[in-house]
Amino acid sequence: MMDRPEVSGFGVRHVQVILMFFWNVLFTSMVNGFPMSLVAMTTPFTSPNPNIPTFTDWNDQSIILSSFFWGFVATQLFGGYYARKYGVKWFMVPSMFITAIICFSLPYLVVQFGSIGLIFAVVVAGCAQGLSHSMLPVFISLWVPCKEKNTLGNAVYAGYGLGCILGINIATYCATSWFGWPLSFYITAVMQFSWGCFMSMFGGNYPQSHRTISDKELEFILEDKNLHEQIPTPWREILNSRPVWALWIANGGAIIITWLSAAEFPTYLSEVFDYKIEEVGNIMSLAFLLIGLLSFFVGIVVEYFINVKQVETGIMRKICNTVASLGCSIILIRMAFFDGTESKTVLYSILGVFAFNSTSFCGYLLNYNDISPNFCGILFGLGGVVASVMNLGNPVLMTIYVRNQSDPREWGLIFFISALIMIVANLVFVFFGSGEKQEWDDFNEERKSLRNS
């Protein structure tokens, strides 16, 4: 058994984690910057340039905001499967280039075809990014040592915080500049194209095939792992597994906060509390900075309790997920009773939601790698579909019940329903979830004969 000091310092695995960190930065930058850009698209005189087009007659903003996830759901089913079979590199690079082309051409499509053109572009971008997003657990399974899963694995997802800050600030700055909201999409396209080039040059599919990795680092990465590339997917066992379904339901509950923070909180602050777009951008940037910093701290604490204090992985996952779920739910229920006069309280409430949600990265997200290192990408893709189905009603409810976006009572119903779903989803995870690798994850001749009998 190799000691960790023998592989201390910066290694090839850290380069790969940095690349995935910045993939997540660009992904969340685009997703979270888009609602800010949409506000600028539909609000006149946001830019001092009178020639910047705005579209005040659009009444399908909630549909536009959810259209990314339509495409996202359509392809994330396949990402984990193909990543396990062929590696992540040459799927993630083309998908990022496609997204860059979409972002570059989006202003033209909006001007020429209106909201229909925007929806089409965003759906295509969602398709491209959905394929890559479901590959992240596979990357962690391949490249992150078991002993560093809670720090390096968490670091991959921690790009979420920085990406949100970057996306919101780019969108806000560009919207209020002379060049207006189209500039934010051009900047995003350049960053995405740059990442694709760096990934092409420095990214790797597997540690075993990387040209410069040392034998010690390779041994450390593969320690305590039993990964297989060509074993058949145990579909029957997966679909009959209670821990898997508990994880998928927990994923669905957690996605509610992602949807609210990315798509609805900026509009809520702007419409109910009359915050200007620059102020909304600053508030959301601070919130995402908070979640990014706290998630690193949580990862270190969780790794200490698992590796040093020998606390069971499943217990730590459930604690982290419960803190996130209950904390966010309590605050959302309190927000459901706001009447539009709590200008300062709403800021603390939103920051509180993000602070509690920082523990979810070490909750349900890393649990995919716990229960099935071999099939975590497939489980993650299916979990995304389950989560999306659970949340299909969100934009519909927004369209039906929040007809007057400046009325806090109409928002209150959305917050209350969201909190209830999160609480129920977490209870399912607590009672039926697991932190142990499932028996069906390791293929052997005995299981093969049982399946064929």
VEXKOL-499007 format. One record per residue (C-alpha): x, z, y. Coordinates in steps of 0.5 Angstrom, whole numbers, padded with zeros to 4 digits. Layout:
<dobas>
<doba east="X" up="Z" north="Y"/>
...
</dobas>
This chain:
<dobas>
<doba east="0000" up="0000" north="0000"/>
<doba east="0003" up="-0002" north="0007"/>
<doba east="0003" up="0003" north="0013"/>
<doba east="0000" up="0001" north="0019"/>
<doba east="0007" up="0002" north="0023"/>
<doba east="0010" up="-0004" north="0019"/>
<doba east="0005" up="-0009" north="0023"/>
<doba east="0005" up="-0005" north="0030"/>
<doba east="0005" up="-0009" north="0036"/>
<doba east="0002" up="-0016" north="0038"/>
<doba east="0001" up="-0021" north="0032"/>
<doba east="-0003" up="-0027" north="0030"/>
<doba east="-0009" up="-0024" north="0029"/>
<doba east="-0009" up="-0021" north="0036"/>
<doba east="-0009" up="-0028" north="0038"/>
<doba east="-0015" up="-0030" north="0034"/>
<doba east="-0019" up="-0024" north="0037"/>
<doba east="-0017" up="-0026" north="0044"/>
<doba east="-0019" up="-0033" north="0043"/>
<doba east="-0026" up="-0031" north="0040"/>
<doba east="-0026" up="-0025" north="0045"/>
<doba east="-0026" up="-0031" north="0050"/>
<doba east="-0031" up="-0035" north="0046"/>
<doba east="-0036" up="-0029" north="0047"/>
<doba east="-0034" up="-0029" north="0055"/>
<doba east="-0036" up="-0036" north="0056"/>
<doba east="-0042" up="-0036" north="0051"/>
<doba east="-0045" up="-0030" north="0055"/>
<doba east="-0043" up="-0032" north="0062"/>
<doba east="-0047" up="-0039" north="0061"/>
<doba east="-0053" up="-0035" north="0058"/>
<doba east="-0053" up="-0029" north="0063"/>
<doba east="-0051" up="-0034" north="0069"/>
<doba east="-0057" up="-0038" north="0067"/>
<doba east="-0063" up="-0034" north="0070"/>
<doba east="-0059" up="-0033" north="0076"/>
<doba east="-0058" up="-0040" north="0077"/>
<doba east="-0066" up="-0041" north="0075"/>
<doba east="-0067" up="-0036" north="0081"/>
<doba east="-0063" up="-0041" north="0086"/>
<doba east="-0066" up="-0047" north="0083"/>
<doba east="-0073" up="-0045" north="0085"/>
<doba east="-0072" up="-0041" north="0091"/>
<doba east="-0071" up="-0045" north="0098"/>
<doba east="-0066" up="-0044" north="0103"/>
<doba east="-0061" up="-0040" north="0098"/>
<doba east="-0056" up="-0045" north="0100"/>
<doba east="-0054" up="-0046" north="0107"/>
<doba east="-0054" up="-0053" north="0105"/>
<doba east="-0061" up="-0057" north="0106"/>
<doba east="-0059" up="-0062" north="0101"/>
<doba east="-0059" up="-0058" north="0095"/>
<doba east="-0065" up="-0059" north="0091"/>
<doba east="-0070" up="-0053" north="0090"/>
<doba east="-0076" up="-0054" north="0085"/>
<doba east="-0081" up="-0049" north="0088"/>
<doba east="-0087" up="-0052" north="0084"/>
<doba east="-0084" up="-0050" north="0077"/>
<doba east="-0089" up="-0045" north="0073"/>
<doba east="-0085" up="-0045" north="0067"/>
<doba east="-0079" up="-0041" north="0068"/>
<doba east="-0081" up="-0036" north="0062"/>
<doba east="-0081" up="-0042" north="0058"/>
<doba east="-0074" up="-0045" north="0061"/>
<doba east="-0071" up="-0038" north="0060"/>
<doba east="-0073" up="-0038" north="0052"/>
<doba east="-0071" up="-0045" north="0051"/>
<doba east="-0064" up="-0044" north="0050"/>
<doba east="-0066" up="-0039" north="0044"/>
<doba east="-0070" up="-0045" north="0041"/>
<doba east="-0064" up="-0049" north="0039"/>
<doba east="-0060" up="-0043" north="0038"/>
<doba east="-0065" up="-0041" north="0032"/>
<doba east="-0065" up="-0048" north="0029"/>
<doba east="-0057" up="-0048" north="0028"/>
<doba east="-0055" up="-0041" north="0027"/>
<doba east="-0057" up="-0041" north="0020"/>
<doba east="-0052" up="-0046" north="0018"/>
<doba east="-0046" up="-0044" north="0022"/>
<doba east="-0044" up="-0038" north="0017"/>
<doba east="-0045" up="-0042" north="0011"/>
<doba east="-0040" up="-0048" north="0013"/>
<doba east="-0035" up="-0043" north="0016"/>
<doba east="-0035" up="-0039" north="0010"/>
<doba east="-0033" up="-0046" north="0006"/>
<doba east="-0029" up="-0050" north="0011"/>
<doba east="-0027" up="-0044" north="0017"/>
<doba east="-0029" up="-0043" north="0024"/>
<doba east="-0024" up="-0048" north="0028"/>
<doba east="-0027" up="-0055" north="0027"/>
<doba east="-0034" up="-0053" north="0028"/>
<doba east="-0033" up="-0048" north="0034"/>
<doba east="-0029" up="-0053" north="0038"/>
<doba east="-0033" up="-0059" north="0038"/>
<doba east="-0039" up="-0055" north="0039"/>
<doba east="-0036" up="-0052" north="0046"/>
<doba east="-0034" up="-0059" north="0048"/>
<doba east="-0041" up="-0061" north="0047"/>
<doba east="-0044" up="-0055" north="0051"/>
<doba east="-0039" up="-0057" north="0056"/>
<doba east="-0042" up="-0064" north="0057"/>
<doba east="-0049" up="-0061" north="0057"/>
<doba east="-0047" up="-0057" north="0063"/>
<doba east="-0043" up="-0062" north="0067"/>
<doba east="-0049" up="-0067" north="0066"/>
<doba east="-0055" up="-0061" north="0067"/>
<doba east="-0055" up="-0062" north="0075"/>
<doba east="-0057" up="-0070" north="0074"/>
<doba east="-0062" up="-0068" north="0069"/>
<doba east="-0065" up="-0063" north="0073"/>
<doba east="-0066" up="-0068" north="0079"/>
<doba east="-0068" up="-0074" north="0075"/>
<doba east="-0073" up="-0070" north="0070"/>
<doba east="-0075" up="-0064" north="0073"/>
<doba east="-0076" up="-0058" north="0068"/>
<doba east="-0077" up="-0062" north="0062"/>
<doba east="-0070" up="-0065" north="0063"/>
<doba east="-0067" up="-0058" north="0064"/>
<doba east="-0071" up="-0055" north="0058"/>
<doba east="-0068" up="-0061" north="0054"/>
<doba east="-0061" up="-0060" north="0056"/>
<doba east="-0061" up="-0052" north="0055"/>
<doba east="-0064" up="-0053" north="0048"/>
<doba east="-0058" up="-0058" north="0046"/>
<doba east="-0053" up="-0053" north="0049"/>
<doba east="-0057" up="-0047" north="0045"/>
<doba east="-0056" up="-0052" north="0038"/>
<doba east="-0049" up="-0052" north="0040"/>
<doba east="-0048" up="-0045" north="0041"/>
<doba east="-0052" up="-0043" north="0035"/>
<doba east="-0048" up="-0046" north="0030"/>
<doba east="-0041" up="-0042" north="0033"/>
<doba east="-0045" up="-0036" north="0034"/>
<doba east="-0046" up="-0034" north="0027"/>
<doba east="-0039" up="-0036" north="0025"/>
<doba east="-0037" up="-0029" north="0029"/>
<doba east="-0038" up="-0025" north="0023"/>
<doba east="-0034" up="-0030" north="0018"/>
<doba east="-0028" up="-0030" north="0023"/>
<doba east="-0028" up="-0022" north="0023"/>
<doba east="-0028" up="-0022" north="0015"/>
<doba east="-0023" up="-0027" north="0015"/>
<doba east="-0018" up="-0025" north="0021"/>
<doba east="-0019" up="-0017" north="0022"/>
<doba east="-0016" up="-0012" north="0017"/>
<doba east="-0021" up="-0007" north="0015"/>
<doba east="-0017" up="-0001" north="0018"/>
<doba east="-0018" up="-0005" north="0025"/>
<doba east="-0025" up="-0007" north="0024"/>
<doba east="-0028" up="-0002" north="0029"/>
<doba east="-0023" up="-0004" north="0034"/>
<doba east="-0021" up="-0011" north="0034"/>
<doba east="-0028" up="-0013" north="0031"/>
<doba east="-0031" up="-0009" north="0037"/>
<doba east="-0027" up="-0013" north="0041"/>
<doba east="-0029" up="-0020" north="0039"/>
<doba east="-0036" up="-0017" north="0041"/>
<doba east="-0034" up="-0014" north="0048"/>
<doba east="-0033" up="-0021" north="0051"/>
<doba east="-0040" up="-0020" north="0052"/>
<doba east="-0039" up="-0015" north="0058"/>
<doba east="-0034" up="-0019" north="0062"/>
<doba east="-0038" up="-0026" north="0060"/>
<doba east="-0044" up="-0023" north="0063"/>
<doba east="-0040" up="-0021" north="0070"/>
<doba east="-0037" up="-0027" north="0070"/>
<doba east="-0043" up="-0032" north="0069"/>
<doba east="-0047" up="-0027" north="0074"/>
<doba east="-0042" up="-0028" north="0079"/>
<doba east="-0041" up="-0035" north="0079"/>
<doba east="-0048" up="-0037" north="0079"/>
<doba east="-0049" up="-0032" north="0085"/>
<doba east="-0043" up="-0034" north="0089"/>
<doba east="-0045" up="-0042" north="0088"/>
<doba east="-0052" up="-0041" north="0089"/>
<doba east="-0051" up="-0038" north="0096"/>
<doba east="-0045" up="-0043" north="0098"/>
<doba east="-0045" up="-0050" north="0101"/>
<doba east="-0045" up="-0053" north="0094"/>
<doba east="-0051" up="-0049" north="0091"/>
<doba east="-0053" up="-0048" north="0084"/>
<doba east="-0050" up="-0055" north="0081"/>
<doba east="-0043" up="-0052" north="0082"/>
<doba east="-0044" up="-0046" north="0077"/>
<doba east="-0045" up="-0051" north="0072"/>
<doba east="-0039" up="-0055" north="0074"/>
<doba east="-0035" up="-0049" north="0073"/>
<doba east="-0038" up="-0047" north="0067"/>
<doba east="-0036" up="-0054" north="0064"/>
<doba east="-0029" up="-0054" north="0066"/>
<doba east="-0028" up="-0047" north="0063"/>
<doba east="-0031" up="-0049" north="0056"/>
<doba east="-0027" up="-0055" north="0056"/>
<doba east="-0021" up="-0051" north="0057"/>
<doba east="-0023" up="-0046" north="0051"/>
<doba east="-0024" up="-0052" north="0047"/>
<doba east="-0017" up="-0054" north="0048"/>
<doba east="-0014" up="-0047" north="0047"/>
<doba east="-0017" up="-0046" north="0041"/>
<doba east="-0015" up="-0053" north="0038"/>
<doba east="-0008" up="-0051" north="0040"/>
<doba east="-0007" up="-0044" north="0038"/>
<doba east="-0014" up="-0043" north="0033"/>
<doba east="-0013" up="-0042" north="0026"/>
<doba east="-0018" up="-0043" north="0020"/>
<doba east="-0015" up="-0038" north="0015"/>
<doba east="-0009" up="-0033" north="0015"/>
<doba east="-0007" up="-0035" north="0009"/>
<doba east="-0006" up="-0042" north="0012"/>
<doba east="-0003" up="-0040" north="0019"/>
<doba east="0004" up="-0043" north="0020"/>
<doba east="0007" up="-0037" north="0024"/>
<doba east="0004" up="-0031" north="0021"/>
<doba east="0009" up="-0026" north="0018"/>
<doba east="0008" up="-0024" north="0010"/>
<doba east="0007" up="-0017" north="0013"/>
<doba east="0001" up="-0018" north="0017"/>
<doba east="-0002" up="-0023" north="0012"/>
<doba east="-0002" up="-0017" north="0007"/>
<doba east="-0004" up="-0012" north="0012"/>
<doba east="-0010" up="-0017" north="0014"/>
<doba east="-0012" up="-0018" north="0006"/>
<doba east="-0011" up="-0011" north="0004"/>
<doba east="-0017" up="-0008" north="0001"/>
<doba east="-0021" up="-0015" north="0001"/>
<doba east="-0024" up="-0019" north="-0004"/>
<doba east="-0026" up="-0025" north="-0001"/>
<doba east="-0028" up="-0031" north="-0005"/>
<doba east="-0029" up="-0038" north="-0002"/>
<doba east="-0033" up="-0042" north="-0007"/>
<doba east="-0037" up="-0037" north="-0010"/>
<doba east="-0045" up="-0039" north="-0010"/>
<doba east="-0049" up="-0035" north="-0005"/>
<doba east="-0053" up="-0030" north="-0009"/>
<doba east="-0060" up="-0032" north="-0005"/>
<doba east="-0064" up="-0028" north="-0010"/>
<doba east="-0060" up="-0021" north="-0009"/>
<doba east="-0060" up="-0022" north="-0001"/>
<doba east="-0067" up="-0023" north="0000"/>
<doba east="-0069" up="-0018" north="-0005"/>
<doba east="-0064" up="-0013" north="-0002"/>
<doba east="-0067" up="-0007" north="0002"/>
<doba east="-0061" up="-0006" north="0006"/>
<doba east="-0061" up="-0013" north="0008"/>
<doba east="-0068" up="-0013" north="0011"/>
<doba east="-0067" up="-0007" north="0014"/>
<doba east="-0061" up="-0010" north="0018"/>
<doba east="-0065" up="-0016" north="0020"/>
<doba east="-0070" up="-0012" north="0023"/>
<doba east="-0065" up="-0007" north="0027"/>
<doba east="-0062" up="-0014" north="0029"/>
<doba east="-0069" up="-0016" north="0032"/>
<doba east="-0070" up="-0009" north="0035"/>
<doba east="-0064" up="-0010" north="0039"/>
<doba east="-0065" up="-0017" north="0041"/>
<doba east="-0070" up="-0015" north="0046"/>
<doba east="-0065" up="-0011" north="0050"/>
<doba east="-0061" up="-0017" north="0050"/>
<doba east="-0067" up="-0022" north="0052"/>
<doba east="-0069" up="-0017" north="0058"/>
<doba east="-0062" up="-0016" north="0061"/>
<doba east="-0061" up="-0023" north="0060"/>
<doba east="-0067" up="-0027" north="0062"/>
<doba east="-0072" up="-0022" north="0066"/>
<doba east="-0068" up="-0016" north="0069"/>
<doba east="-0066" up="-0020" north="0075"/>
<doba east="-0073" up="-0023" north="0076"/>
<doba east="-0075" up="-0016" north="0076"/>
<doba east="-0071" up="-0013" north="0081"/>
<doba east="-0072" up="-0019" north="0085"/>
<doba east="-0079" up="-0019" north="0085"/>
<doba east="-0081" up="-0012" north="0084"/>
<doba east="-0076" up="-0009" north="0089"/>
<doba east="-0074" up="-0015" north="0093"/>
<doba east="-0067" up="-0015" north="0092"/>
<doba east="-0063" up="-0021" north="0095"/>
<doba east="-0060" up="-0025" north="0090"/>
<doba east="-0053" up="-0023" north="0092"/>
<doba east="-0055" up="-0016" north="0091"/>
<doba east="-0058" up="-0017" north="0084"/>
<doba east="-0052" up="-0020" north="0082"/>
<doba east="-0048" up="-0014" north="0084"/>
<doba east="-0052" up="-0010" north="0080"/>
<doba east="-0052" up="-0014" north="0074"/>
<doba east="-0045" up="-0015" north="0074"/>
<doba east="-0044" up="-0007" north="0075"/>
<doba east="-0048" up="-0006" north="0069"/>
<doba east="-0045" up="-0011" north="0064"/>
<doba east="-0038" up="-0008" north="0067"/>
<doba east="-0041" up="-0001" north="0064"/>
<doba east="-0043" up="-0004" north="0057"/>
<doba east="-0036" up="-0008" north="0057"/>
<doba east="-0032" up="-0001" north="0058"/>
<doba east="-0036" up="0003" north="0054"/>
<doba east="-0036" up="-0001" north="0048"/>
<doba east="-0028" up="-0001" north="0047"/>
<doba east="-0029" up="0007" north="0048"/>
<doba east="-0034" up="0007" north="0043"/>
<doba east="-0030" up="0003" north="0038"/>
<doba east="-0024" up="0007" north="0038"/>
<doba east="-0028" up="0013" north="0037"/>
<doba east="-0032" up="0010" north="0031"/>
<doba east="-0026" up="0008" north="0028"/>
<doba east="-0023" up="0015" north="0029"/>
<doba east="-0029" up="0018" north="0025"/>
<doba east="-0029" up="0013" north="0020"/>
<doba east="-0021" up="0013" north="0018"/>
<doba east="-0019" up="0020" north="0020"/>
<doba east="-0025" up="0024" north="0019"/>
<doba east="-0027" up="0020" north="0013"/>
<doba east="-0034" up="0020" north="0016"/>
<doba east="-0038" up="0015" north="0012"/>
<doba east="-0039" up="0008" north="0015"/>
<doba east="-0046" up="0008" north="0014"/>
<doba east="-0047" up="0014" north="0018"/>
<doba east="-0043" up="0012" north="0024"/>
<doba east="-0047" up="0005" north="0024"/>
<doba east="-0054" up="0009" north="0024"/>
<doba east="-0052" up="0014" north="0029"/>
<doba east="-0049" up="0008" north="0034"/>
<doba east="-0055" up="0004" north="0033"/>
<doba east="-0060" up="0010" north="0034"/>
<doba east="-0056" up="0012" north="0040"/>
<doba east="-0057" up="0005" north="0043"/>
<doba east="-0065" up="0004" north="0041"/>
<doba east="-0067" up="0011" north="0043"/>
<doba east="-0063" up="0011" north="0049"/>
<doba east="-0066" up="0005" north="0051"/>
<doba east="-0073" up="0006" north="0049"/>
<doba east="-0074" up="0012" north="0053"/>
<doba east="-0071" up="0009" north="0059"/>
<doba east="-0076" up="0003" north="0058"/>
<doba east="-0082" up="0008" north="0057"/>
<doba east="-0080" up="0011" north="0064"/>
<doba east="-0079" up="0004" north="0067"/>
<doba east="-0086" up="0002" north="0065"/>
<doba east="-0089" up="0007" north="0070"/>
<doba east="-0085" up="0005" north="0076"/>
<doba east="-0090" up="0003" north="0082"/>
<doba east="-0084" up="-0001" north="0086"/>
<doba east="-0082" up="0005" north="0090"/>
<doba east="-0076" up="0007" north="0086"/>
<doba east="-0071" up="0003" north="0089"/>
<doba east="-0065" up="0007" north="0087"/>
<doba east="-0068" up="0010" north="0081"/>
<doba east="-0069" up="0003" north="0078"/>
<doba east="-0061" up="0002" north="0079"/>
<doba east="-0060" up="0008" north="0075"/>
<doba east="-0065" up="0006" north="0070"/>
<doba east="-0062" up="-0001" north="0068"/>
<doba east="-0055" up="0002" north="0068"/>
<doba east="-0057" up="0007" north="0063"/>
<doba east="-0060" up="0002" north="0059"/>
<doba east="-0053" up="-0002" north="0059"/>
<doba east="-0049" up="0005" north="0058"/>
<doba east="-0054" up="0006" north="0051"/>
<doba east="-0053" up="-0001" north="0049"/>
<doba east="-0046" up="-0001" north="0049"/>
<doba east="-0046" up="0003" north="0042"/>
<doba east="-0050" up="-0002" north="0039"/>
<doba east="-0044" up="-0006" north="0038"/>
<doba east="-0041" up="-0001" north="0033"/>
<doba east="-0048" up="0000" north="0030"/>
<doba east="-0052" up="-0006" north="0027"/>
<doba east="-0047" up="-0012" north="0029"/>
<doba east="-0041" up="-0010" north="0025"/>
<doba east="-0046" up="-0008" north="0019"/>
<doba east="-0046" up="-0015" north="0017"/>
<doba east="-0039" up="-0014" north="0015"/>
<doba east="-0040" up="-0008" north="0012"/>
<doba east="-0045" up="-0010" north="0007"/>
<doba east="-0042" up="-0017" north="0005"/>
<doba east="-0036" up="-0019" north="0007"/>
<doba east="-0036" up="-0025" north="0003"/>
<doba east="-0043" up="-0027" north="0006"/>
<doba east="-0044" up="-0024" north="0013"/>
<doba east="-0044" up="-0031" north="0016"/>
<doba east="-0050" up="-0033" north="0012"/>
<doba east="-0053" up="-0026" north="0013"/>
<doba east="-0052" up="-0026" north="0021"/>
<doba east="-0055" up="-0033" north="0021"/>
<doba east="-0061" up="-0031" north="0017"/>
<doba east="-0061" up="-0024" north="0021"/>
<doba east="-0061" up="-0029" north="0028"/>
<doba east="-0067" up="-0032" north="0025"/>
<doba east="-0071" up="-0026" north="0023"/>
<doba east="-0070" up="-0023" north="0030"/>
<doba east="-0072" up="-0029" north="0034"/>
<doba east="-0078" up="-0029" north="0030"/>
<doba east="-0079" up="-0022" north="0032"/>
<doba east="-0078" up="-0024" north="0039"/>
<doba east="-0082" up="-0030" north="0039"/>
<doba east="-0088" up="-0027" north="0043"/>
<doba east="-0084" up="-0024" north="0049"/>
<doba east="-0084" up="-0030" north="0053"/>
<doba east="-0091" up="-0031" north="0051"/>
<doba east="-0093" up="-0024" north="0053"/>
<doba east="-0089" up="-0025" north="0060"/>
<doba east="-0093" up="-0032" north="0061"/>
<doba east="-0100" up="-0028" north="0059"/>
<doba east="-0099" up="-0021" north="0062"/>
<doba east="-0094" up="-0022" north="0068"/>
<doba east="-0098" up="-0027" north="0072"/>
<doba east="-0096" up="-0023" north="0079"/>
<doba east="-0088" up="-0022" north="0078"/>
<doba east="-0088" up="-0017" north="0084"/>
<doba east="-0093" up="-0013" north="0080"/>
<doba east="-0090" up="-0007" north="0077"/>
<doba east="-0096" up="-0005" north="0073"/>
<doba east="-0095" up="-0012" north="0069"/>
<doba east="-0088" up="-0011" north="0068"/>
<doba east="-0090" up="-0004" north="0065"/>
<doba east="-0093" up="-0007" north="0059"/>
<doba east="-0087" up="-0011" north="0057"/>
<doba east="-0083" up="-0005" north="0057"/>
<doba east="-0087" up="-0001" north="0053"/>
<doba east="-0088" up="-0006" north="0048"/>
<doba east="-0081" up="-0007" north="0048"/>
<doba east="-0079" up="0000" north="0047"/>
<doba east="-0084" up="0001" north="0041"/>
<doba east="-0081" up="-0005" north="0037"/>
<doba east="-0074" up="-0002" north="0038"/>
<doba east="-0076" up="0005" north="0036"/>
<doba east="-0080" up="0002" north="0030"/>
<doba east="-0074" up="-0003" north="0028"/>
<doba east="-0069" up="0003" north="0028"/>
<doba east="-0073" up="0008" north="0024"/>
<doba east="-0073" up="0002" north="0019"/>
<doba east="-0065" up="0001" north="0019"/>
<doba east="-0064" up="0009" north="0019"/>
<doba east="-0068" up="0010" north="0013"/>
<doba east="-0066" up="0003" north="0009"/>
<doba east="-0060" up="0001" north="0012"/>
<doba east="-0053" up="0002" north="0008"/>
<doba east="-0046" up="0002" north="0010"/>
<doba east="-0043" up="0000" north="0003"/>
<doba east="-0041" up="-0007" north="0001"/>
<doba east="-0047" up="-0009" north="-0004"/>
<doba east="-0046" up="-0010" north="-0011"/>
<doba east="-0048" up="-0018" north="-0011"/>
<doba east="-0042" up="-0019" north="-0006"/>
<doba east="-0037" up="-0020" north="-0011"/>
<doba east="-0038" up="-0025" north="-0016"/>
<doba east="-0036" up="-0024" north="-0023"/>
<doba east="-0038" up="-0027" north="-0030"/>
<doba east="-0043" up="-0021" north="-0032"/>
<doba east="-0047" up="-0023" north="-0026"/>
<doba east="-0047" up="-0030" north="-0027"/>
<doba east="-0049" up="-0029" north="-0034"/>
<doba east="-0055" up="-0024" north="-0032"/>
<doba east="-0057" up="-0030" north="-0027"/>
<doba east="-0057" up="-0035" north="-0032"/>
<doba east="-0061" up="-0031" north="-0037"/>
</dobas>
